[in-house]
Amino acid sequence: MPVVPTTAYSQAEDALNLARALVNDAAGTVFTDTLLMPLLNSAYRGLQRELAENGVSVLAEQQDLALATDPTSGITPMEISDVSSPQLPTDCLAPHMLWERATCNTTDVFVPMEKFMSGGGMLNLQPSTYLRLWEWREDKVNLIGATQAITVRIRYEKVLPLLTLGTDPVQIRSATDPLGFATAALAARSRGARALAQDLLGTAQMATENLIERYVRPEQTKGRRRMPYSYHRRIVYL
């Protein structure tokens, strides 16, 4: 009776076994898991960067953060960072979009916040009932502050956790080939086999491009229309 897989994610060991086979060490005599795991994680990070740069949404995450007012100032925090309370999600690389709603109005819809991108710091506005604006600078979300408790919904690009065991899931679907070939290329280069490493790297890049194409092809059926150069979004500050 065939075994029904419980997840579409492959395991780290699948990429490691492929890498060993490609460098003629299927038994793992030279390239053990301990030796290959740092190389696999390097390839894993590289694949994540390739996916992110091509707009693949598999690396997007969403989380709600409750910002309470300070008992003394009556204002919500002016930033969300790695040391604030609440803090940025630990797997956050960079935020893409933010929404807000009053914490007490749980039935209200989240309203999009405007990203401030003019540079030079946030506008010198007084806190009001809603946050309205946000800015990403110095690895933190800068805010104006609000006079009531606000729940912020943040959608961000996430960093996948490092692979440490052969049984760890690779949280990118169908990534065994690009990771296996890239890991083998790094292993070959570490042994001075530059010609083999170059050949393996070329195959890894081809496998990566094929994977990206599988992700982005459904998006190509959607109509896109460029904004005219004369278009200016109107922002009303309440």
Contacts in CASP RR format, 6 or more apart in sequence:
PFRMAT RR
TARGET T0000
AUTHOR 0000-0000-0000
METHOD contacts of the structure
MODEL  1
MPVVPTTAYSQAEDALNLARALVNDAAGTVFTDTLLMPLLNSAYRGLQRE
LAENGVSVLAEQQDLALATDPTSGITPMEISDVSSPQLPTDCLAPHMLWE
RATCNTTDVFVPMEKFMSGGGMLNLQPSTYLRLWEWREDKVNLIGATQAI
TVRIRYEKVLPLLTLGTDPVQIRSATDPLGFATAALAARSRGARALAQDL
LGTAQMATENLIERYVRPEQTKGRRRMPYSYHRRIVYL
7 169 0 8 1.000
8 173 0 8 1.000
9 169 0 8 1.000
9 170 0 8 1.000
9 171 0 8 1.000
9 172 0 8 1.000
9 173 0 8 1.000
10 169 0 8 1.000
10 170 0 8 1.000
10 174 0 8 1.000
10 175 0 8 1.000
10 176 0 8 1.000
11 166 0 8 1.000
11 167 0 8 1.000
11 168 0 8 1.000
11 169 0 8 1.000
11 170 0 8 1.000
12 37 0 8 1.000
12 40 0 8 1.000
12 163 0 8 1.000
12 165 0 8 1.000
12 166 0 8 1.000
12 167 0 8 1.000
12 168 0 8 1.000
12 169 0 8 1.000
12 170 0 8 1.000
13 33 0 8 1.000
13 166 0 8 1.000
13 167 0 8 1.000
14 170 0 8 1.000
14 176 0 8 1.000
15 40 0 8 1.000
15 43 0 8 1.000
15 170 0 8 1.000
15 175 0 8 1.000
15 176 0 8 1.000
15 179 0 8 1.000
15 180 0 8 1.000
15 183 0 8 1.000
16 33 0 8 1.000
16 36 0 8 1.000
16 37 0 8 1.000
16 40 0 8 1.000
16 166 0 8 1.000
16 180 0 8 1.000
16 183 0 8 1.000
17 26 0 8 1.000
18 176 0 8 1.000
18 177 0 8 1.000
18 180 0 8 1.000
18 181 0 8 1.000
18 183 0 8 1.000
18 184 0 8 1.000
19 31 0 8 1.000
19 36 0 8 1.000
19 39 0 8 1.000
19 40 0 8 1.000
19 180 0 8 1.000
19 181 0 8 1.000
19 183 0 8 1.000
19 184 0 8 1.000
19 187 0 8 1.000
20 26 0 8 1.000
20 27 0 8 1.000
20 28 0 8 1.000
20 31 0 8 1.000
20 36 0 8 1.000
20 184 0 8 1.000
22 180 0 8 1.000
22 181 0 8 1.000
22 184 0 8 1.000
22 200 0 8 1.000
23 31 0 8 1.000
23 184 0 8 1.000
23 187 0 8 1.000
23 188 0 8 1.000
23 191 0 8 1.000
23 193 0 8 1.000
23 196 0 8 1.000
25 31 0 8 1.000
31 187 0 8 1.000
33 166 0 8 1.000
35 187 0 8 1.000
36 183 0 8 1.000
36 187 0 8 1.000
37 163 0 8 1.000
37 164 0 8 1.000
37 166 0 8 1.000
39 183 0 8 1.000
39 186 0 8 1.000
39 187 0 8 1.000
39 190 0 8 1.000
40 163 0 8 1.000
40 179 0 8 1.000
40 180 0 8 1.000
40 183 0 8 1.000
41 162 0 8 1.000
41 163 0 8 1.000
42 182 0 8 1.000
42 186 0 8 1.000
43 178 0 8 1.000
43 179 0 8 1.000
43 180 0 8 1.000
43 182 0 8 1.000
43 183 0 8 1.000
43 186 0 8 1.000
43 204 0 8 1.000
44 160 0 8 1.000
44 162 0 8 1.000
44 163 0 8 1.000
44 170 0 8 1.000
44 179 0 8 1.000
46 182 0 8 1.000
47 172 0 8 1.000
47 175 0 8 1.000
47 178 0 8 1.000
47 179 0 8 1.000
47 182 0 8 1.000
47 208 0 8 1.000
47 211 0 8 1.000
48 59 0 8 1.000
48 159 0 8 1.000
48 160 0 8 1.000
48 172 0 8 1.000
50 208 0 8 1.000
50 212 0 8 1.000
51 58 0 8 1.000
51 59 0 8 1.000
51 172 0 8 1.000
51 211 0 8 1.000
51 212 0 8 1.000
51 215 0 8 1.000
52 59 0 8 1.000
52 93 0 8 1.000
52 157 0 8 1.000
54 212 0 8 1.000
54 215 0 8 1.000
54 216 0 8 1.000
55 216 0 8 1.000
56 212 0 8 1.000
56 215 0 8 1.000
56 216 0 8 1.000
57 215 0 8 1.000
58 172 0 8 1.000
58 173 0 8 1.000
58 215 0 8 1.000
59 157 0 8 1.000
59 158 0 8 1.000
59 160 0 8 1.000
60 96 0 8 1.000
60 155 0 8 1.000
60 156 0 8 1.000
60 157 0 8 1.000
60 158 0 8 1.000
61 89 0 8 1.000
61 91 0 8 1.000
61 92 0 8 1.000
61 155 0 8 1.000
61 156 0 8 1.000
61 157 0 8 1.000
61 158 0 8 1.000
62 153 0 8 1.000
62 154 0 8 1.000
62 155 0 8 1.000
62 156 0 8 1.000
63 89 0 8 1.000
63 153 0 8 1.000
63 154 0 8 1.000
63 156 0 8 1.000
64 151 0 8 1.000
64 152 0 8 1.000
64 153 0 8 1.000
64 154 0 8 1.000
65 80 0 8 1.000
65 86 0 8 1.000
65 151 0 8 1.000
65 152 0 8 1.000
65 153 0 8 1.000
65 154 0 8 1.000
66 86 0 8 1.000
66 103 0 8 1.000
66 149 0 8 1.000
66 150 0 8 1.000
66 151 0 8 1.000
67 76 0 8 1.000
67 77 0 8 1.000
67 80 0 8 1.000
67 86 0 8 1.000
67 103 0 8 1.000
67 146 0 8 1.000
67 149 0 8 1.000
67 150 0 8 1.000
67 151 0 8 1.000
67 152 0 8 1.000
68 76 0 8 1.000
68 103 0 8 1.000
68 149 0 8 1.000
69 75 0 8 1.000
69 76 0 8 1.000
69 146 0 8 1.000
69 147 0 8 1.000
69 148 0 8 1.000
69 149 0 8 1.000
70 76 0 8 1.000
70 77 0 8 1.000
74 147 0 8 1.000
75 127 0 8 1.000
75 145 0 8 1.000
75 146 0 8 1.000
75 147 0 8 1.000
76 127 0 8 1.000
76 131 0 8 1.000
76 143 0 8 1.000
76 145 0 8 1.000
76 146 0 8 1.000
76 147 0 8 1.000
76 148 0 8 1.000
76 149 0 8 1.000
76 150 0 8 1.000
77 84 0 8 1.000
77 85 0 8 1.000
77 143 0 8 1.000
77 145 0 8 1.000
78 142 0 8 1.000
78 143 0 8 1.000
78 144 0 8 1.000
78 145 0 8 1.000
79 140 0 8 1.000
79 141 0 8 1.000
79 142 0 8 1.000
79 143 0 8 1.000
80 86 0 8 1.000
80 87 0 8 1.000
80 88 0 8 1.000
80 140 0 8 1.000
80 141 0 8 1.000
80 143 0 8 1.000
80 152 0 8 1.000
80 154 0 8 1.000
81 87 0 8 1.000
81 88 0 8 1.000
81 139 0 8 1.000
81 140 0 8 1.000
81 141 0 8 1.000
82 88 0 8 1.000
82 139 0 8 1.000
82 140 0 8 1.000
84 140 0 8 1.000
88 140 0 8 1.000
88 141 0 8 1.000
89 154 0 8 1.000
89 156 0 8 1.000
89 158 0 8 1.000
91 158 0 8 1.000
91 159 0 8 1.000
91 160 0 8 1.000
91 161 0 8 1.000
92 154 0 8 1.000
92 156 0 8 1.000
92 157 0 8 1.000
92 158 0 8 1.000
92 159 0 8 1.000
93 156 0 8 1.000
93 157 0 8 1.000
93 158 0 8 1.000
93 159 0 8 1.000
94 136 0 8 1.000
94 156 0 8 1.000
94 157 0 8 1.000
95 134 0 8 1.000
95 136 0 8 1.000
95 141 0 8 1.000
95 154 0 8 1.000
95 155 0 8 1.000
95 156 0 8 1.000
95 157 0 8 1.000
96 155 0 8 1.000
96 156 0 8 1.000
96 157 0 8 1.000
97 112 0 8 1.000
97 113 0 8 1.000
97 115 0 8 1.000
97 154 0 8 1.000
97 155 0 8 1.000
98 112 0 8 1.000
98 113 0 8 1.000
98 115 0 8 1.000
98 134 0 8 1.000
98 141 0 8 1.000
98 152 0 8 1.000
98 153 0 8 1.000
98 154 0 8 1.000
98 155 0 8 1.000
99 110 0 8 1.000
99 111 0 8 1.000
99 112 0 8 1.000
99 113 0 8 1.000
99 152 0 8 1.000
99 153 0 8 1.000
100 110 0 8 1.000
100 111 0 8 1.000
100 113 0 8 1.000
100 130 0 8 1.000
100 131 0 8 1.000
100 150 0 8 1.000
100 151 0 8 1.000
100 152 0 8 1.000
100 153 0 8 1.000
101 108 0 8 1.000
101 109 0 8 1.000
101 110 0 8 1.000
101 111 0 8 1.000
101 150 0 8 1.000
101 151 0 8 1.000
101 153 0 8 1.000
102 108 0 8 1.000
102 129 0 8 1.000
102 130 0 8 1.000
102 148 0 8 1.000
102 149 0 8 1.000
102 150 0 8 1.000
102 151 0 8 1.000
103 148 0 8 1.000
103 149 0 8 1.000
103 150 0 8 1.000
103 151 0 8 1.000
104 148 0 8 1.000
104 149 0 8 1.000
110 151 0 8 1.000
110 153 0 8 1.000
111 130 0 8 1.000
113 131 0 8 1.000
113 132 0 8 1.000
113 133 0 8 1.000
113 134 0 8 1.000
113 152 0 8 1.000
114 132 0 8 1.000
114 133 0 8 1.000
114 134 0 8 1.000
114 235 0 8 1.000
115 133 0 8 1.000
115 134 0 8 1.000
115 135 0 8 1.000
115 136 0 8 1.000
116 122 0 8 1.000
116 123 0 8 1.000
116 133 0 8 1.000
116 134 0 8 1.000
116 135 0 8 1.000
117 135 0 8 1.000
119 135 0 8 1.000
119 137 0 8 1.000
121 135 0 8 1.000
121 137 0 8 1.000
121 142 0 8 1.000
122 133 0 8 1.000
122 135 0 8 1.000
122 142 0 8 1.000
122 143 0 8 1.000
122 144 0 8 1.000
123 133 0 8 1.000
123 144 0 8 1.000
125 132 0 8 1.000
125 133 0 8 1.000
125 144 0 8 1.000
125 237 0 8 1.000
126 144 0 8 1.000
127 144 0 8 1.000
127 145 0 8 1.000
127 146 0 8 1.000
127 147 0 8 1.000
128 146 0 8 1.000
128 147 0 8 1.000
128 238 0 8 1.000
129 146 0 8 1.000
129 147 0 8 1.000
129 148 0 8 1.000
130 146 0 8 1.000
130 150 0 8 1.000
130 238 0 8 1.000
131 143 0 8 1.000
131 144 0 8 1.000
131 145 0 8 1.000
131 146 0 8 1.000
131 150 0 8 1.000
131 152 0 8 1.000
132 144 0 8 1.000
132 237 0 8 1.000
132 238 0 8 1.000
133 143 0 8 1.000
133 144 0 8 1.000
134 141 0 8 1.000
134 142 0 8 1.000
134 143 0 8 1.000
135 141 0 8 1.000
135 142 0 8 1.000
135 143 0 8 1.000
136 142 0 8 1.000
141 154 0 8 1.000
160 171 0 8 1.000
160 172 0 8 1.000
161 171 0 8 1.000
163 170 0 8 1.000
170 176 0 8 1.000
170 179 0 8 1.000
172 211 0 8 1.000
174 211 0 8 1.000
174 214 0 8 1.000
175 211 0 8 1.000
177 204 0 8 1.000
177 207 0 8 1.000
177 211 0 8 1.000
178 204 0 8 1.000
178 207 0 8 1.000
178 208 0 8 1.000
178 211 0 8 1.000
180 204 0 8 1.000
181 200 0 8 1.000
181 201 0 8 1.000
181 202 0 8 1.000
181 203 0 8 1.000
181 204 0 8 1.000
181 207 0 8 1.000
182 200 0 8 1.000
182 201 0 8 1.000
182 204 0 8 1.000
182 208 0 8 1.000
184 200 0 8 1.000
185 197 0 8 1.000
185 198 0 8 1.000
185 200 0 8 1.000
185 201 0 8 1.000
185 202 0 8 1.000
185 204 0 8 1.000
186 197 0 8 1.000
188 194 0 8 1.000
188 196 0 8 1.000
188 197 0 8 1.000
188 200 0 8 1.000
189 197 0 8 1.000
END
